[in-house]
Amino acid sequence: MAVEDDTAVKDTGAMGLRADNDDRGATPAPNPPARAAAVVRLWPIAVLVLSGDPRFRAAATTLIGRRGCTVLACTSETEALALAEAERIDVLLAERASGPRRAPRKLASAITDSLARRARSRVAPVALVVVSEARPRAAELAKWGPFDELFEAILQADGERRLPPASAGAPGHVTLRGAPAD
């Protein structure tokens, strides 16, 4: 699991500047077409690593943190739900384990519900990346596979998160229907 960053062009954030590797310094980035506009994150991706393997938790936490993400780690669903009560979580990186564990998708849904209750509004669902040591199923990654593949899966899962549509009576839903006129 080697960590390499050989990117020649760095995004400097909201300023829209690009720093090239020559001595000319920063230059304004070209304006991309409206369709190609990317979402700008205001804070780092928050990843929760859930694994009973202390070596995997340590390796994943260290390597993901080096890529600029906020990383939390836990060993059980109970700990994961407790962390969701106190912290923002964007992506759940869960190890599929044999035994009496809740399905990772159900846990991600429970964490999303916890975040929505705490925020008292709609939240984008927590993205899920599942790893497995023994014969990964479809849509799972090998637990000790290449780190670049794991991190790319985390970025992709986070990028696919969308705020669910508002429905009447849902937290965060605002309507003026029935409001008294001034």
N, C-alpha and C positions, 0 to 999 in steps of 0.2 A: 504494500500500500504506500506508494510514493506520492508525495504531494509536489506538483510542479505547477508553476504559473509562468508561461512563456508568452503572455499576451503583450503585444507591442503597443496596442492602443487601450487606454484606460478611460472609462466613463468617470467623469469627475462629479457626477450628480446633477442637481437641478440647474447648475450654471450652464450646461450644454457645452463644455469645453472638452477638447481632446488633447492629450499630452503625447506627442510623438517622441520617439527615442532619439531624435536629433537635438542639436543645441539651439534650435529656434524657439523653444518654449511652447506655451499653450496657444492654440489657435481656435477660433470659433468653429464649432462643429457645423457641418452643412445641415440645412433644414430638411428633415426627411419628409416624404409625402405623408399626407394625413392618414392614409390607410396603414402606414408602417409605424405609427406612433406606438411606443412601448409604455407600459405602466411603470412609473417611477416609484420605487419603494421609499417610504419615509422612515423606515426602520428595518433592521436586518430580519431575515427569516428566522422565526423561532422554531427550533426542532426539539421534539421530545423523543429521546431514545429509550425504548422499553425493551430490556433484555435481562435475563437471569444470568448471563455470562459476563462476569466482571471484566474479562479481557476485551470482549467486543464492545462493552459500554465505554471502557477507557479509550480504546482505539477510535471508535466512531465519534465520541465526544471531542477528542483532541483534533482529529482531522477535519471534522465539520466546522469546529470553532475556528480553525486556521483559515477557512474559506470565508470568514466574516459573518457567520450565523451565530445567533444566540442559541446555546445548547443546554438542555436540561436532561438529566438521566434518572431513571428509576428502575426498580426490579419487579413491580407488581402493578396490576390494574388499580388497586386501591391508592397507591402512591401517585399514579398517573392522574386519577380523578382529583386527588388533593392538590396536585400541582396546577391543574386546570382551574381550580377555584382561586388561585393566587396569581397565576402567570398567563400571559398571552401565548398561545400555541398555534402555529401555522401548519406544521407537518408532524405527524406521528410516525416515527421510524420504529416499527415493531418486529421483534423476532417471533416467527411462528414456532411455537413450542408444542410438544406433545404434552398432554395432561389437561387438567380441568381449568383451562384458561378461556376467557371470553374470546369470541372471534374478533380479530383486529378491527374489522369494519364496524362492528357493534361498539367497540371501545371508542373508536374515532367519533362515532355518532354521539355517544354519551359525553365525550369531551366537548364536542360542539355545543350540545345542549347546556352544559355547565358554563361555557363561555358566554352563551346568549343570555342565560339567567343573570350572570354577573354584570354584563353590559346593559341589560334591560333593553335589548334591541336585537335585530337580526344580525347574524354574523356569517361570514363565509364559512362553509364546512371545513373542518380540519382535514387536510390532505393526508393520505396514507401511503406509506412505502413499507412493504413487507419483505423481510429477509428470512432465509431458512438455511440451516446447515445441511440437512438431509434432503436431497432431491427437491429443489424448489419447484413449486407448482407454477402454472401459468400466471403471469403478472407478478411473480416473486423474483427476487434476486438472490444469488448465492451469498450467504452470510460473509464469507471470506473472499469474495470476488474482487475485481479491480475497484478501487475507491472512486475513480473517475466515473464509472458507471453508476455507482450508488449516488454520488453527488448530483449527477445529471438527472437521475430519477427524482431526487428531492426537488431540484429546481423545476422540473417538468410538472410534478404533482402540485407544487405551490402555484405555478403559473396557470394551472387549469382550474383553480378555485374561483368560484363566482358567488356573489351575494345572491341568495335565493330571492325570488319575487315576493313582494309584500302581499299578504292576504289579510282580509278584514279580520280584526281581532288579534292579529299576531303582534308580538311585542315590537315596538318601534313603528307601528302603523299609525299614521296620523290622518284624520279625516275631518272635514268641516261640516259634513252632513249632519243636520240636526242641531248645529250650533246656533245660539241666539244671534239675531242680526242687531247691529249697533244702531 
